[in-house]
Amino acid sequence: MTGPPEAPGLEFVYEAGGELEAPREIGDVVDGTRRIIPIKPGGYVKGPRISGKLMGNSADWQLTRPDGVTVADAIYAIEADDGALIQIRNKGLRHGPPEVMDRLRRGESVDPSEYYFRTVPEFIAPVGPYDWMNRSIFICSGARFASSIKLWVWRVT
């Protein structure tokens, strides 16, 4: 081979949306400021290969570093329309200009194009129709609203 292989492509997997509880502040710690964002039950998942709902009793454990970057680490699950349960650990970064991030923190409406919000979800799916989720890398783009979140997930081909 004389050059790099063709760049990987992206296959759209699903859009998800859900309601969030108010943040629970842990406060200042040695590496920044920590808080927990509980995810309410009843969110949706809609896509060409999977549809269902987001299960509750889950949360995003966030660290905002001294440089203003928020590190997300969410653990939650999808209950697919056929009843299959799929665990997700979604880790990533959210950042933008300080004035934009302040508007987000205050719960104002902010266009997602004004900030960077990307994650890398990892799935643990049961053997069967969703086993393909165990064998791929995924990326996600997100949008944060005052009391909700929206996520778009692609499989790297």
C-alpha positions as CSV (number, residue, x, y, z in Angstrom):
1,M,0.0,0.0,0.0
2,T,1.4,3.4,-0.9
3,G,-0.9,5.7,0.9
4,P,-3.5,5.8,3.6
5,P,-6.7,3.8,3.1
6,E,-10.0,5.4,2.2
7,A,-11.4,7.5,5.1
8,P,-14.0,5.7,7.1
9,G,-17.6,6.7,6.5
10,L,-20.6,7.2,8.8
11,E,-23.9,5.3,8.9
12,F,-26.7,7.1,10.8
13,V,-28.0,4.8,13.6
14,Y,-30.5,6.9,15.7
15,E,-31.7,10.1,17.2
16,A,-32.4,10.1,20.9
17,G,-33.9,12.7,23.2
18,G,-34.7,12.8,26.8
19,E,-35.7,15.0,29.8
20,L,-33.1,15.8,32.5
21,E,-33.5,16.5,36.2
22,A,-31.8,19.5,37.7
23,P,-28.0,19.1,38.1
24,R,-26.8,17.9,41.4
25,E,-23.6,19.8,42.3
26,I,-20.8,18.0,43.9
27,G,-18.7,21.1,43.7
28,D,-15.0,22.0,43.3
29,V,-12.6,19.1,43.3
30,V,-8.9,18.8,42.5
31,D,-9.4,18.5,38.8
32,G,-12.3,21.0,38.3
33,T,-16.0,21.1,39.2
34,R,-18.1,18.0,39.3
35,R,-21.9,17.5,39.0
36,I,-24.4,14.8,38.3
37,I,-27.2,15.2,35.7
38,P,-29.9,12.6,36.3
39,I,-31.7,11.3,33.2
40,K,-35.5,10.9,33.5
41,P,-37.2,7.8,32.2
42,G,-39.2,8.0,29.0
43,G,-36.9,9.5,26.5
44,Y,-37.1,8.2,22.9
45,V,-34.7,6.5,20.5
46,K,-35.6,6.5,16.7
47,G,-33.5,5.2,13.9
48,P,-33.3,3.0,10.9
49,R,-31.9,0.0,12.8
50,I,-33.1,0.6,16.3
51,S,-36.1,2.3,18.0
52,G,-37.2,2.3,21.6
53,K,-37.0,4.4,24.7
54,L,-34.3,5.6,27.1
55,M,-34.6,4.0,30.5
56,G,-34.4,6.1,33.6
57,N,-32.4,5.8,36.8
58,S,-29.3,6.8,35.0
59,A,-27.1,9.9,34.9
60,D,-24.3,11.9,33.3
61,W,-21.4,12.4,35.6
62,Q,-19.8,15.6,34.5
63,L,-16.4,17.3,35.2
64,T,-15.8,20.9,34.1
65,R,-12.1,21.3,33.8
66,P,-10.2,24.5,34.7
67,D,-9.9,25.2,30.9
68,G,-13.8,25.3,30.6
69,V,-14.2,21.9,28.8
70,T,-16.9,19.7,30.2
71,V,-16.1,16.0,30.2
72,A,-19.3,13.9,30.0
73,D,-19.5,10.3,31.3
74,A,-23.1,9.1,31.0
75,I,-24.3,5.5,31.7
76,Y,-27.8,4.6,30.6
77,A,-29.8,2.1,28.7
78,I,-32.1,1.7,25.7
79,E,-35.1,-0.5,25.9
80,A,-35.7,-1.4,22.3
81,D,-39.2,-1.8,20.9
82,D,-38.8,-5.5,21.0
83,G,-37.9,-5.5,24.7
84,A,-34.1,-5.9,24.3
85,L,-32.1,-4.0,26.8
86,I,-28.9,-2.3,25.6
87,Q,-26.4,-0.7,28.0
88,I,-24.6,2.5,26.9
89,R,-21.6,4.3,28.3
90,N,-21.2,7.6,26.5
91,K,-18.0,9.6,27.1
92,G,-17.1,12.9,25.4
93,L,-16.5,16.6,25.5
94,R,-18.6,19.8,25.4
95,H,-17.0,23.3,25.1
96,G,-17.4,26.6,23.4
97,P,-16.8,30.3,23.9
98,P,-17.3,31.3,27.6
99,E,-20.3,33.5,26.8
100,V,-22.0,30.6,25.0
101,M,-21.3,28.1,27.8
102,D,-22.7,30.6,30.3
103,R,-25.9,30.8,28.3
104,L,-26.1,27.0,28.4
105,R,-25.6,26.9,32.1
106,R,-28.3,29.5,32.6
107,G,-30.7,27.3,30.6
108,E,-31.0,29.6,27.7
109,S,-31.7,28.3,24.2
110,V,-28.4,28.0,22.3
111,D,-28.0,26.7,18.8
112,P,-25.9,23.6,18.9
113,S,-23.7,25.0,16.1
114,E,-22.3,27.5,18.6
115,Y,-20.5,24.9,20.7
116,Y,-18.7,21.6,20.4
117,F,-20.5,18.5,21.9
118,R,-19.2,15.2,20.7
119,T,-19.1,11.8,22.4
120,V,-18.1,8.2,21.8
121,P,-20.9,5.8,22.9
122,E,-20.0,2.2,23.7
123,F,-22.8,-0.4,23.6
124,I,-23.3,-3.7,25.4
125,A,-26.1,-5.4,23.5
126,P,-27.4,-9.0,24.0
127,V,-26.6,-11.6,21.4
128,G,-29.2,-11.4,18.7
129,P,-30.5,-8.6,16.5
130,Y,-28.5,-5.9,18.1
131,D,-25.2,-7.8,18.3
132,W,-23.8,-5.5,15.6
133,M,-23.6,-2.8,18.2
134,N,-21.0,-4.7,20.1
135,R,-18.7,-4.8,17.0
136,S,-18.4,-1.2,15.8
137,I,-17.1,2.2,16.8
138,F,-19.7,5.0,17.2
139,I,-19.6,8.7,17.4
140,C,-22.3,11.1,18.6
141,S,-23.2,14.7,18.2
142,G,-25.3,16.3,21.0
143,A,-27.4,19.3,21.8
144,R,-28.1,20.4,25.4
145,F,-31.2,22.4,26.3
146,A,-32.4,23.8,29.6
147,S,-34.0,20.5,30.9
148,S,-33.4,18.1,28.0
149,I,-30.8,16.6,25.6
150,K,-30.8,15.4,22.0
151,L,-28.2,13.0,20.6
152,W,-27.5,11.8,17.1
153,V,-25.4,8.6,16.8
154,W,-23.5,7.3,13.8
155,R,-21.6,4.0,13.3
156,V,-18.1,4.4,11.8
157,T,-18.0,2.2,8.7
